[in-house]
Amino acid sequence: MMKITVPEMFDLKETIAAGLFEGKTYPWEVLPLIHDFILALGETLPEDLYEEREGGIWIAKSAEIAPTACLNGPLIVDEDAQIRHCAFVRGSAIVGKGAVVGNSTELKNVVLFNKVQVPHYNYVGDSVLGYRAHMGAGSITSNVKSDKTLVSVKGDGCVIETGLKKMGAMLGDNVEVGCNSVLNPGTIVGRNSRIYPVSCVRGVIPAGHIYKDEGHIVEAVVNKTH
C-alpha cells in the first residue's frame, strides 16, 4: 500500500505553511493553492520579523539574500534562510526556516520545509520538499510530461490521478537526492529515503529505502549505536 499521505510524509510543525496542508489527503493537492495562500499568510506576518517588499514578497529580517538573486512574488522567505548568488525565484514559493536556495537554483510554485537544501544548479517546480530534504548538485524535478497529458502517481499496482498538468516531485522529510538525478513528473519519495546519483526516477519510492536504479530499490540499513 502506498504510504504517501500528508501525515505519512511530512512533519507539519516544520513549515510556516502548515495551514496549507490542512484537510488535504495527498501533498500535491496544495499545488494549485500556493499562490493565494502566500498572499493571505504574508499579510499576517509580524512586521518586526519580516520585511514586506513590492510584488507580494515577505522576507524574514534574519534571512540572507544575495544581491544577485532574482525574487518574484508571491514569496515568503522564512527566518535564517539563505538565497544565494544567481538564484531565480519565479514566484509562488515558500522557503522554510534555515533553508538554502543556492547558486543558479530556480524555484517555481513550491513549498520548501525548514532546513531544505537545494544549493547548486537545481530546478524545483510544482513540488513539495519536506523537512531537511536535500537535492544534490544538478538534480532537478521534471514537472510536465513529454506528451503534455495529466500527471498520475503510480506505485504498488495502483494509479492515482492527480488532475494536474504540472506536478514535479513530493519529497518526504530527510530525503536525500544524489547529484544530477532527474525526478520525473509525479515522483513521490517517502521519508528517510535516498536516491543514488545520476538516477532517472519515477513512481513511488517507499519510506526508508534506497533507489539504486529502477530494478534495485532496497530497504535502507539503519545503523544502531549502543
RAGIKA-V57763 format. One record per helix or strand of 2 or more residues. SS is the DSSP state (H for helix, E for strand). FROM is the first residue (numbers start at 1). LEN is the number of residues. Records with the same first field share a line. If there is no record, write none. Layout:
SS: FROM-LEN + FROM-LEN
//
This chain:
H: 6-4 + 12-3 + 18-4 + 27-16
E: 50-4 + 57-4 + 64-2 + 70-2 + 75-3 + 82-2 + 88-2 + 93-3 + 100-4 + 106-7 + 117-4 + 123-7 + 134-2 + 140-2 + 151-5 + 158-7 + 169-3 + 176-2 + 182-2 + 187-3 + 194-2 + 200-2 + 204-2 + 209-5 + 216-4
//
